[in-house]
Amino acid sequence: MDKTQNDMTPHDAAEALRWLSEMGADEIIGEAPVNRLAAPAPKAATAVVGTATVPAAAPVVVAPGASATQYQSLAEIEAALDGFDACPLKKTATKLCYADGNPSARVMLIGEAPGRDEDIQGKPFVGRSGQLLDRMLAAVGLARTAQDRESAVFITNVIFWRPPGNRTPTEAETQMCLPFLLRTIELQKPDVIVCLGATPAHRLTGKADGILKLRGTWVTANVSGRNIPLLPTLHPAYLLRQPAQKRLAWRDMLSLRQMLDVR
């Protein structure tokens, strides 16, 4: 009998897949099988680019900020991202996840990166955290499906492809996507920005404090010479893990409502 042949029965294979799914393995990110028993290959020399360490033979390609200014509409940005191959996250993601909501909305919401459900549907905040976000917005008279500018929202992320295993995006990955986000803000022209979580708040304010310290305080984001009121708040995914903190998020939503009413 050939010892290299896999003698697993179909039933055993199905049970193994079921177990993997229950353990949270919901994707395959490798392009080829890996022999875990083989001796490890020698480590390549590395170089530091920003705060991300990458192989010296494969320098990070960062999309220059000027390159995004050529796009004159949100549709052009989405088409450009669809053909943008410099970000390695695109290889492991299922779909591009650019934006959702009303492009004419007064409010822009910015999250960190797509999760599993977002990767499947190609839209931001459609999973459990997105459902919670929709309820939070509805409580202050806002909705992503609203047709009028006053009660509509526009939603996007700092990162447009799902990081494998929902890990935190690297500095290099963020820098690749940031010019497209900034150009999106320029074209969408929101009256206010709400940052959902620390990552977008850090990128747009330059502050490095934790989100519990940043949240609830209005600051000013300067995008291409335009000053935009910005409110950091807690990410809905965090609220699902820490429901007691919903009281803080509710205060932030009331603050958002007040800001919209006076502007």
C-alpha positions as CSV (number, residue, x, y, z in Angstrom):
1,M,0.0,0.0,0.0
2,D,1.3,3.5,-0.9
3,K,2.0,5.1,2.5
4,T,1.8,8.6,0.9
5,Q,-1.9,8.1,-0.1
6,N,-4.4,9.8,2.1
7,D,-6.6,7.0,3.6
8,M,-9.1,9.4,5.2
9,T,-12.6,8.4,4.5
10,P,-15.2,11.0,3.2
11,H,-16.9,10.9,6.6
12,D,-13.6,11.6,8.4
13,A,-12.8,14.4,6.0
14,A,-16.3,16.0,6.6
15,E,-15.8,15.7,10.4
16,A,-12.4,17.3,10.1
17,L,-13.8,20.2,8.1
18,R,-16.6,20.6,10.6
19,W,-14.2,20.7,13.5
20,L,-12.0,23.3,11.7
21,S,-15.0,25.5,11.1
22,E,-16.1,25.3,14.7
23,M,-12.6,26.3,15.7
24,G,-12.8,29.5,13.6
25,A,-10.8,28.4,10.5
26,D,-13.1,30.0,7.9
27,E,-10.5,30.6,5.1
28,I,-7.5,29.2,3.3
29,I,-4.8,31.7,2.8
30,G,-2.0,29.6,1.4
31,E,-1.5,29.2,-2.3
32,A,0.3,25.8,-1.9
33,P,0.6,23.0,0.6
34,V,3.2,23.4,3.3
35,N,5.4,20.6,4.6
36,R,5.4,21.3,8.3
37,L,8.0,18.5,8.9
38,A,10.6,19.9,6.5
39,A,13.6,21.8,7.9
40,P,13.0,25.6,8.0
41,A,14.5,27.6,5.3
42,P,17.2,30.2,6.2
43,K,15.8,33.5,7.1
44,A,16.1,36.3,4.6
45,A,17.7,39.6,5.5
46,T,15.1,42.2,6.4
47,A,14.8,45.9,6.1
48,V,12.6,48.2,8.2
49,V,10.2,50.4,6.3
50,G,8.4,52.7,8.7
51,T,7.3,50.5,11.6
52,A,6.8,47.4,9.4
53,T,9.6,44.8,8.9
54,V,9.6,43.3,5.4
55,P,11.9,41.1,3.4
56,A,14.8,43.2,2.0
57,A,14.2,41.5,-1.4
58,A,10.6,42.6,-1.5
59,P,10.4,46.3,-0.5
60,V,6.9,47.7,0.4
61,V,5.3,49.6,-2.5
62,V,3.4,52.5,-0.9
63,A,0.8,54.2,-3.1
64,P,2.0,57.8,-3.2
65,G,-0.6,60.4,-2.0
66,A,-0.5,62.3,-5.3
67,S,-1.6,59.2,-7.2
68,A,-5.1,59.3,-5.7
69,T,-5.8,62.9,-6.7
70,Q,-6.4,61.9,-10.3
71,Y,-9.7,60.3,-9.4
72,Q,-12.7,62.6,-9.8
73,S,-15.5,60.4,-8.4
74,L,-16.0,57.7,-5.8
75,A,-16.8,55.3,-8.6
76,E,-13.3,56.0,-10.1
77,I,-11.7,55.3,-6.7
78,E,-13.5,52.0,-6.4
79,A,-12.5,51.0,-9.9
80,A,-8.9,52.0,-9.2
81,L,-8.9,49.9,-6.0
82,D,-10.3,47.0,-7.9
83,G,-7.2,47.0,-10.1
84,F,-4.8,48.0,-7.3
85,D,-2.4,45.0,-6.7
86,A,0.3,46.6,-4.5
87,C,-1.5,45.7,-1.3
88,P,-0.9,42.0,-0.4
89,L,-4.2,41.8,1.4
90,K,-6.0,41.7,-1.9
91,K,-4.5,38.3,-2.6
92,T,-6.1,36.7,0.5
93,A,-9.4,38.6,0.5
94,T,-12.6,37.5,-1.3
95,K,-13.9,40.9,-2.4
96,L,-13.0,44.5,-2.3
97,C,-14.9,46.3,0.5
98,Y,-14.9,50.0,-0.3
99,A,-18.0,51.8,0.9
100,D,-21.7,51.7,1.6
101,G,-24.4,54.3,2.2
102,N,-25.3,57.6,0.6
103,P,-22.4,59.4,-1.1
104,S,-24.2,62.8,-0.5
105,A,-24.5,62.2,3.3
106,R,-23.4,64.8,5.8
107,V,-21.9,62.1,8.0
108,M,-18.9,59.9,7.1
109,L,-18.2,56.8,9.3
110,I,-14.8,55.3,9.1
111,G,-13.9,51.9,10.5
112,E,-10.7,49.9,10.5
113,A,-11.0,46.9,8.1
114,P,-13.5,44.4,6.7
115,G,-14.4,41.3,8.7
116,R,-15.6,37.9,7.5
117,D,-19.1,39.0,6.6
118,E,-17.9,42.1,4.9
119,D,-15.4,40.2,2.9
120,I,-18.2,37.9,1.6
121,Q,-20.6,40.7,0.7
122,G,-18.2,43.4,-0.3
123,K,-19.7,46.1,1.9
124,P,-18.5,47.5,5.2
125,F,-20.3,46.8,8.5
126,V,-22.8,44.1,7.4
127,G,-22.1,41.6,10.1
128,R,-23.1,41.6,13.8
129,S,-21.1,44.8,14.5
130,G,-22.8,46.4,11.4
131,Q,-26.2,45.5,12.7
132,L,-25.4,47.1,16.0
133,L,-24.1,50.1,14.2
134,D,-27.4,50.4,12.3
135,R,-29.4,50.4,15.5
136,M,-27.1,53.0,17.1
137,L,-27.5,55.3,14.1
138,A,-31.3,54.7,14.0
139,A,-31.5,55.9,17.6
140,V,-30.3,59.3,16.5
141,G,-32.3,59.5,13.3
142,L,-29.6,58.3,10.9
143,A,-29.4,55.4,8.4
144,R,-27.2,54.2,5.6
145,T,-30.2,53.6,3.4
146,A,-31.6,57.1,3.8
147,Q,-32.0,59.0,0.6
148,D,-31.9,62.6,2.0
149,R,-28.6,64.1,2.9
150,E,-29.6,65.2,6.4
151,S,-30.4,61.7,7.7
152,A,-28.0,59.6,5.6
153,V,-24.5,58.3,6.4
154,F,-21.6,57.1,4.2
155,I,-19.5,54.3,5.5
156,T,-16.0,53.2,4.6
157,N,-12.8,51.8,6.2
158,V,-9.1,52.6,6.5
159,I,-8.4,49.2,4.9
160,F,-10.4,47.9,1.9
161,W,-9.6,44.2,2.1
162,R,-9.9,41.8,5.0
163,P,-6.7,41.0,6.8
164,P,-6.3,37.2,7.3
165,G,-7.9,36.1,10.5
166,N,-9.1,39.6,11.2
167,R,-5.7,40.6,12.4
168,T,-4.7,44.2,12.9
169,P,-3.5,45.8,9.6
170,T,0.2,46.5,9.4
171,E,1.6,50.0,9.1
172,A,2.6,49.3,5.5
173,E,-0.9,48.1,4.6
174,T,-2.5,51.1,6.1
175,Q,-0.2,53.5,4.3
176,M,-1.0,51.8,1.0
177,C,-4.7,52.5,1.5
178,L,-4.6,55.8,3.2
179,P,-4.3,58.0,0.0
180,F,-7.5,56.4,-1.3
181,L,-9.3,57.2,2.0
182,L,-8.1,60.8,2.0
183,R,-9.3,61.2,-1.6
184,T,-12.6,59.7,-0.7
185,I,-13.0,62.3,2.1
186,E,-12.1,65.1,-0.4
187,L,-14.7,63.9,-2.9
188,Q,-17.5,63.0,-0.5
189,K,-17.1,66.3,1.4
190,P,-18.7,65.2,4.7
191,D,-19.8,67.8,7.3
192,V,-18.6,65.6,10.1
193,I,-16.5,62.4,10.4
194,V,-17.0,59.7,13.0
195,C,-14.1,57.3,13.5
196,L,-15.1,53.9,14.7
197,G,-12.2,52.6,16.8
198,A,-8.6,53.7,17.3
199,T,-7.1,53.0,13.9
200,P,-9.0,55.6,11.9
201,A,-8.8,58.1,14.8
202,H,-5.0,57.7,14.9
203,R,-4.7,58.1,11.1
204,L,-6.8,61.2,10.8
205,T,-5.8,63.0,14.0
206,G,-2.2,62.1,14.5
207,K,-3.0,61.2,18.1
208,A,-1.7,57.8,19.6
209,D,-3.9,57.6,22.7
210,G,-6.2,54.7,23.3
211,I,-9.7,54.9,22.0
212,L,-11.2,55.1,25.5
213,K,-9.2,58.3,26.0
214,L,-9.9,59.7,22.6
215,R,-13.6,59.0,22.4
216,G,-16.3,61.5,23.0
217,T,-14.1,64.6,22.3
218,W,-14.5,66.5,19.0
219,V,-11.3,67.4,17.2
220,T,-10.5,68.9,13.8
221,A,-9.3,66.8,10.9
222,N,-7.6,68.9,8.2
223,V,-8.0,67.1,4.8
224,S,-6.5,69.1,1.8
225,G,-6.9,72.4,3.6
226,R,-10.5,71.7,4.7
227,N,-11.2,71.5,8.5
228,I,-13.7,68.8,9.3
229,P,-15.1,68.1,12.8
230,L,-14.2,64.6,13.8
231,L,-15.5,62.4,16.7
232,P,-13.7,59.3,17.7
233,T,-16.0,56.6,19.3
234,L,-15.9,53.0,20.2
235,H,-16.1,50.3,17.5
236,P,-19.3,48.3,17.5
237,A,-17.3,45.1,17.6
238,Y,-15.7,46.3,20.9
239,L,-19.2,47.0,22.2
240,L,-20.3,43.5,21.4
241,R,-17.4,42.2,23.6
242,Q,-17.9,44.9,26.3
243,P,-21.7,45.7,26.4
244,A,-21.3,47.8,29.5
245,Q,-19.5,50.4,27.4
246,K,-22.5,51.0,25.3
247,R,-23.4,53.9,27.6
248,L,-20.3,55.7,26.4
249,A,-21.2,55.0,22.7
250,W,-24.7,56.4,23.4
251,R,-23.2,59.6,24.7
252,D,-21.1,59.9,21.5
253,M,-24.2,59.3,19.4
254,L,-26.0,62.1,21.2
255,S,-23.0,64.3,20.7
256,L,-23.1,63.6,17.0
257,R,-26.8,64.4,16.9
258,Q,-26.2,67.7,18.6
259,M,-23.4,68.6,16.3
260,L,-25.5,67.9,13.2
261,D,-28.4,70.0,14.7
262,V,-26.3,73.1,15.2
263,R,-24.3,73.0,12.0
